[in-house]
Every structure is written in C-alpha cells, then in structure tokens.
Amino acid sequence: MSQDSTPSKPDAQQVAKDVEELERRSQTAARLFDVRRIIGGLFVVYGVIVTIAGIFASEEDLKKAQDININLWTGLAMLALGLAFLLWLRLSPTIPPPSPQDTSSQDSEAAE
C-alpha cells in the first residue's frame, strides 16, 4: 500500500531559468531599496512640508523663535540634504554583485 510520493525532479533548464529570474529580481530590489533613495525621498517630502509651514508662519510663531523663521530654514536645509542624497544616487548608482554563473565562467576562463 505504499505509494510513491517522491516529487518529479525539475529539469536543469527550468532550474537555471528560475535562478536567473530570482537574480534579476534581487538586483531590481537592491536598486529599488537603496537606502539613499529612501532617505533622500523622505528628506525631500518632509522638507517640502516644513518649508511650506515656514512660508506661512505667523508673526506669533516668529516671535516665539526670536524672529528667526526656523521652519523655513530647516525646511530648506532638509530639501537640500534630500536632493543631495538623490543626486548622489544618480551619480553613483548601485552596482549589483556579479551572479554566481558569471563568477564561475570568469574563473574557468582564467584557468585556461
């Protein structure tokens, strides 16, 4: 009454195709979730919000801060920092590490 429950083995082409797809997704995720993009984006968004708050600050708010529009200056600084992070990302993009297949083919070429 014993049934053969061993799953069929996937062929080598399918495994290679699956590995290649996973590597492509991993490289895309590495570029998408680069910390510079996240930090830069957050600083730009918060910088815009704080800058707008500084533009529309009341006289009472300015008196509390000794006539310094702290929201405006902080917002502009946050904008500058956020844009600097995004510029850094643009000028120096993330280079994904070589795939194991590329590494093994380079090793075999070097051995010849």
CNS distance restraints for C-alpha pairs under 8 A (distance, minus, plus):
assign (resid  10 and name CA) (resid  14 and name CA) 6.48 0.50 0.50
assign (resid  10 and name CA) (resid  15 and name CA) 6.70 0.50 0.50
assign (resid  11 and name CA) (resid  15 and name CA) 6.50 0.50 0.50
assign (resid  12 and name CA) (resid  16 and name CA) 6.12 0.50 0.50
assign (resid  13 and name CA) (resid  17 and name CA) 6.07 0.50 0.50
assign (resid  14 and name CA) (resid  18 and name CA) 6.10 0.50 0.50
assign (resid  15 and name CA) (resid  19 and name CA) 6.15 0.50 0.50
assign (resid  16 and name CA) (resid  20 and name CA) 6.13 0.50 0.50
assign (resid  17 and name CA) (resid  21 and name CA) 6.24 0.50 0.50
assign (resid  18 and name CA) (resid  22 and name CA) 6.24 0.50 0.50
assign (resid  19 and name CA) (resid  23 and name CA) 6.20 0.50 0.50
assign (resid  20 and name CA) (resid  24 and name CA) 6.24 0.50 0.50
assign (resid  21 and name CA) (resid  25 and name CA) 6.26 0.50 0.50
assign (resid  22 and name CA) (resid  26 and name CA) 6.07 0.50 0.50
assign (resid  23 and name CA) (resid  27 and name CA) 6.19 0.50 0.50
assign (resid  23 and name CA) (resid  99 and name CA) 7.15 0.50 0.50
assign (resid  24 and name CA) (resid  28 and name CA) 6.27 0.50 0.50
assign (resid  25 and name CA) (resid  29 and name CA) 6.08 0.50 0.50
assign (resid  26 and name CA) (resid  30 and name CA) 6.11 0.50 0.50
assign (resid  27 and name CA) (resid  31 and name CA) 6.40 0.50 0.50
assign (resid  27 and name CA) (resid  96 and name CA) 5.77 0.50 0.50
assign (resid  28 and name CA) (resid  32 and name CA) 6.06 0.50 0.50
assign (resid  29 and name CA) (resid  33 and name CA) 5.90 0.50 0.50
assign (resid  30 and name CA) (resid  34 and name CA) 6.06 0.50 0.50
assign (resid  30 and name CA) (resid  94 and name CA) 7.58 0.50 0.50
assign (resid  30 and name CA) (resid  96 and name CA) 7.25 0.50 0.50
assign (resid  31 and name CA) (resid  93 and name CA) 7.84 0.50 0.50
assign (resid  31 and name CA) (resid  94 and name CA) 5.99 0.50 0.50
assign (resid  31 and name CA) (resid  96 and name CA) 7.96 0.50 0.50
assign (resid  32 and name CA) (resid  37 and name CA) 7.73 0.50 0.50
assign (resid  33 and name CA) (resid  37 and name CA) 7.02 0.50 0.50
assign (resid  33 and name CA) (resid  38 and name CA) 7.02 0.50 0.50
assign (resid  34 and name CA) (resid  38 and name CA) 6.79 0.50 0.50
assign (resid  34 and name CA) (resid  94 and name CA) 7.47 0.50 0.50
assign (resid  35 and name CA) (resid  39 and name CA) 6.04 0.50 0.50
assign (resid  36 and name CA) (resid  40 and name CA) 5.73 0.50 0.50
assign (resid  36 and name CA) (resid  85 and name CA) 5.66 0.50 0.50
assign (resid  36 and name CA) (resid  86 and name CA) 6.67 0.50 0.50
assign (resid  36 and name CA) (resid  88 and name CA) 7.80 0.50 0.50
assign (resid  36 and name CA) (resid  89 and name CA) 6.28 0.50 0.50
assign (resid  37 and name CA) (resid  41 and name CA) 5.87 0.50 0.50
assign (resid  37 and name CA) (resid  85 and name CA) 7.07 0.50 0.50
assign (resid  37 and name CA) (resid  86 and name CA) 6.08 0.50 0.50
assign (resid  37 and name CA) (resid  89 and name CA) 6.85 0.50 0.50
assign (resid  38 and name CA) (resid  42 and name CA) 6.15 0.50 0.50
assign (resid  39 and name CA) (resid  43 and name CA) 6.13 0.50 0.50
assign (resid  39 and name CA) (resid  82 and name CA) 6.95 0.50 0.50
assign (resid  39 and name CA) (resid  85 and name CA) 7.21 0.50 0.50
assign (resid  40 and name CA) (resid  44 and name CA) 6.15 0.50 0.50
assign (resid  40 and name CA) (resid  81 and name CA) 7.18 0.50 0.50
assign (resid  40 and name CA) (resid  82 and name CA) 3.96 0.50 0.50
assign (resid  40 and name CA) (resid  83 and name CA) 6.27 0.50 0.50
assign (resid  40 and name CA) (resid  84 and name CA) 7.37 0.50 0.50
assign (resid  40 and name CA) (resid  85 and name CA) 4.87 0.50 0.50
assign (resid  40 and name CA) (resid  86 and name CA) 5.42 0.50 0.50
assign (resid  41 and name CA) (resid  45 and name CA) 6.21 0.50 0.50
assign (resid  41 and name CA) (resid  82 and name CA) 6.26 0.50 0.50
assign (resid  41 and name CA) (resid  86 and name CA) 7.45 0.50 0.50
assign (resid  42 and name CA) (resid  46 and name CA) 6.04 0.50 0.50
assign (resid  42 and name CA) (resid  82 and name CA) 7.19 0.50 0.50
assign (resid  43 and name CA) (resid  47 and name CA) 5.63 0.50 0.50
assign (resid  43 and name CA) (resid  78 and name CA) 5.48 0.50 0.50
assign (resid  43 and name CA) (resid  79 and name CA) 6.18 0.50 0.50
assign (resid  43 and name CA) (resid  81 and name CA) 6.83 0.50 0.50
assign (resid  43 and name CA) (resid  82 and name CA) 4.58 0.50 0.50
assign (resid  44 and name CA) (resid  48 and name CA) 6.13 0.50 0.50
assign (resid  44 and name CA) (resid  78 and name CA) 6.52 0.50 0.50
assign (resid  44 and name CA) (resid  79 and name CA) 4.85 0.50 0.50
assign (resid  44 and name CA) (resid  80 and name CA) 7.85 0.50 0.50
assign (resid  44 and name CA) (resid  81 and name CA) 7.80 0.50 0.50
assign (resid  44 and name CA) (resid  82 and name CA) 4.84 0.50 0.50
assign (resid  44 and name CA) (resid  83 and name CA) 6.67 0.50 0.50
assign (resid  45 and name CA) (resid  49 and name CA) 6.46 0.50 0.50
assign (resid  45 and name CA) (resid  79 and name CA) 7.89 0.50 0.50
assign (resid  46 and name CA) (resid  50 and name CA) 6.10 0.50 0.50
assign (resid  46 and name CA) (resid  75 and name CA) 7.38 0.50 0.50
assign (resid  46 and name CA) (resid  78 and name CA) 7.21 0.50 0.50
assign (resid  46 and name CA) (resid  79 and name CA) 7.85 0.50 0.50
assign (resid  47 and name CA) (resid  51 and name CA) 5.87 0.50 0.50
assign (resid  47 and name CA) (resid  74 and name CA) 7.52 0.50 0.50
assign (resid  47 and name CA) (resid  75 and name CA) 4.30 0.50 0.50
assign (resid  47 and name CA) (resid  76 and name CA) 6.30 0.50 0.50
assign (resid  47 and name CA) (resid  77 and name CA) 7.40 0.50 0.50
assign (resid  47 and name CA) (resid  78 and name CA) 4.70 0.50 0.50
assign (resid  47 and name CA) (resid  79 and name CA) 4.70 0.50 0.50
assign (resid  47 and name CA) (resid  82 and name CA) 7.90 0.50 0.50
assign (resid  48 and name CA) (resid  52 and name CA) 6.13 0.50 0.50
assign (resid  48 and name CA) (resid  75 and name CA) 6.41 0.50 0.50
assign (resid  48 and name CA) (resid  76 and name CA) 7.88 0.50 0.50
assign (resid  48 and name CA) (resid  79 and name CA) 6.74 0.50 0.50
assign (resid  49 and name CA) (resid  53 and name CA) 6.31 0.50 0.50
assign (resid  49 and name CA) (resid  75 and name CA) 7.31 0.50 0.50
assign (resid  50 and name CA) (resid  54 and name CA) 6.15 0.50 0.50
assign (resid  50 and name CA) (resid  71 and name CA) 5.66 0.50 0.50
assign (resid  50 and name CA) (resid  72 and name CA) 6.68 0.50 0.50
assign (resid  50 and name CA) (resid  74 and name CA) 7.16 0.50 0.50
assign (resid  50 and name CA) (resid  75 and name CA) 4.69 0.50 0.50
assign (resid  51 and name CA) (resid  55 and name CA) 6.18 0.50 0.50
assign (resid  51 and name CA) (resid  71 and name CA) 6.12 0.50 0.50
assign (resid  51 and name CA) (resid  72 and name CA) 4.73 0.50 0.50
assign (resid  51 and name CA) (resid  73 and name CA) 7.44 0.50 0.50
assign (resid  51 and name CA) (resid  74 and name CA) 7.35 0.50 0.50
assign (resid  51 and name CA) (resid  75 and name CA) 4.25 0.50 0.50
assign (resid  51 and name CA) (resid  76 and name CA) 6.14 0.50 0.50
assign (resid  52 and name CA) (resid  56 and name CA) 6.37 0.50 0.50
assign (resid  52 and name CA) (resid  72 and name CA) 7.42 0.50 0.50
assign (resid  52 and name CA) (resid  75 and name CA) 7.94 0.50 0.50
assign (resid  53 and name CA) (resid  57 and name CA) 6.06 0.50 0.50
assign (resid  53 and name CA) (resid  71 and name CA) 6.37 0.50 0.50
assign (resid  53 and name CA) (resid  72 and name CA) 7.14 0.50 0.50
assign (resid  54 and name CA) (resid  69 and name CA) 6.29 0.50 0.50
assign (resid  54 and name CA) (resid  70 and name CA) 7.11 0.50 0.50
assign (resid  54 and name CA) (resid  71 and name CA) 4.38 0.50 0.50
assign (resid  54 and name CA) (resid  72 and name CA) 4.01 0.50 0.50
assign (resid  54 and name CA) (resid  73 and name CA) 7.70 0.50 0.50
assign (resid  54 and name CA) (resid  75 and name CA) 7.47 0.50 0.50
assign (resid  55 and name CA) (resid  72 and name CA) 6.25 0.50 0.50
assign (resid  57 and name CA) (resid  61 and name CA) 6.12 0.50 0.50
assign (resid  57 and name CA) (resid  62 and name CA) 6.97 0.50 0.50
assign (resid  57 and name CA) (resid  69 and name CA) 7.56 0.50 0.50
assign (resid  58 and name CA) (resid  62 and name CA) 6.46 0.50 0.50
assign (resid  59 and name CA) (resid  63 and name CA) 6.21 0.50 0.50
assign (resid  60 and name CA) (resid  64 and name CA) 6.40 0.50 0.50
assign (resid  61 and name CA) (resid  65 and name CA) 6.65 0.50 0.50
assign (resid  62 and name CA) (resid  66 and name CA) 6.30 0.50 0.50
assign (resid  62 and name CA) (resid  67 and name CA) 4.59 0.50 0.50
assign (resid  62 and name CA) (resid  68 and name CA) 5.97 0.50 0.50
assign (resid  62 and name CA) (resid  69 and name CA) 5.88 0.50 0.50
assign (resid  63 and name CA) (resid  67 and name CA) 5.08 0.50 0.50
assign (resid  63 and name CA) (resid  68 and name CA) 7.89 0.50 0.50
assign (resid  65 and name CA) (resid  69 and name CA) 7.09 0.50 0.50
assign (resid  65 and name CA) (resid  70 and name CA) 7.06 0.50 0.50
assign (resid  69 and name CA) (resid  73 and name CA) 6.49 0.50 0.50
assign (resid  70 and name CA) (resid  74 and name CA) 5.83 0.50 0.50
assign (resid  71 and name CA) (resid  75 and name CA) 5.79 0.50 0.50
assign (resid  72 and name CA) (resid  76 and name CA) 6.14 0.50 0.50
assign (resid  73 and name CA) (resid  77 and name CA) 6.16 0.50 0.50
assign (resid  74 and name CA) (resid  78 and name CA) 6.10 0.50 0.50
assign (resid  75 and name CA) (resid  79 and name CA) 6.13 0.50 0.50
assign (resid  76 and name CA) (resid  80 and name CA) 6.16 0.50 0.50
assign (resid  77 and name CA) (resid  81 and name CA) 6.15 0.50 0.50
assign (resid  78 and name CA) (resid  82 and name CA) 6.02 0.50 0.50
assign (resid  79 and name CA) (resid  83 and name CA) 6.06 0.50 0.50
assign (resid  80 and name CA) (resid  84 and name CA) 6.05 0.50 0.50
assign (resid  81 and name CA) (resid  85 and name CA) 6.34 0.50 0.50
assign (resid  82 and name CA) (resid  86 and name CA) 6.36 0.50 0.50
assign (resid  83 and name CA) (resid  87 and name CA) 5.97 0.50 0.50
assign (resid  84 and name CA) (resid  88 and name CA) 6.04 0.50 0.50
assign (resid  85 and name CA) (resid  89 and name CA) 6.24 0.50 0.50
assign (resid  86 and name CA) (resid  90 and name CA) 6.21 0.50 0.50
assign (resid  87 and name CA) (resid  91 and name CA) 6.10 0.50 0.50
assign (resid  88 and name CA) (resid  92 and name CA) 5.86 0.50 0.50
assign (resid  88 and name CA) (resid  93 and name CA) 7.92 0.50 0.50
assign (resid  89 and name CA) (resid  93 and name CA) 5.25 0.50 0.50
assign (resid  89 and name CA) (resid  94 and name CA) 7.66 0.50 0.50
assign (resid  98 and name CA) (resid 102 and name CA) 6.12 0.50 0.50
assign (resid  98 and name CA) (resid 103 and name CA) 6.54 0.50 0.50
assign (resid  99 and name CA) (resid 103 and name CA) 6.42 0.50 0.50
assign (resid 100 and name CA) (resid 104 and name CA) 6.12 0.50 0.50
assign (resid 101 and name CA) (resid 105 and name CA) 6.18 0.50 0.50
assign (resid 102 and name CA) (resid 106 and name CA) 6.17 0.50 0.50
assign (resid 103 and name CA) (resid 107 and name CA) 6.20 0.50 0.50
assign (resid 104 and name CA) (resid 108 and name CA) 6.21 0.50 0.50
assign (resid 105 and name CA) (resid 109 and name CA) 6.18 0.50 0.50
assign (resid 106 and name CA) (resid 110 and name CA) 6.14 0.50 0.50
assign (resid 107 and name CA) (resid 111 and name CA) 6.25 0.50 0.50
assign (resid 108 and name CA) (resid 112 and name CA) 6.58 0.50 0.50
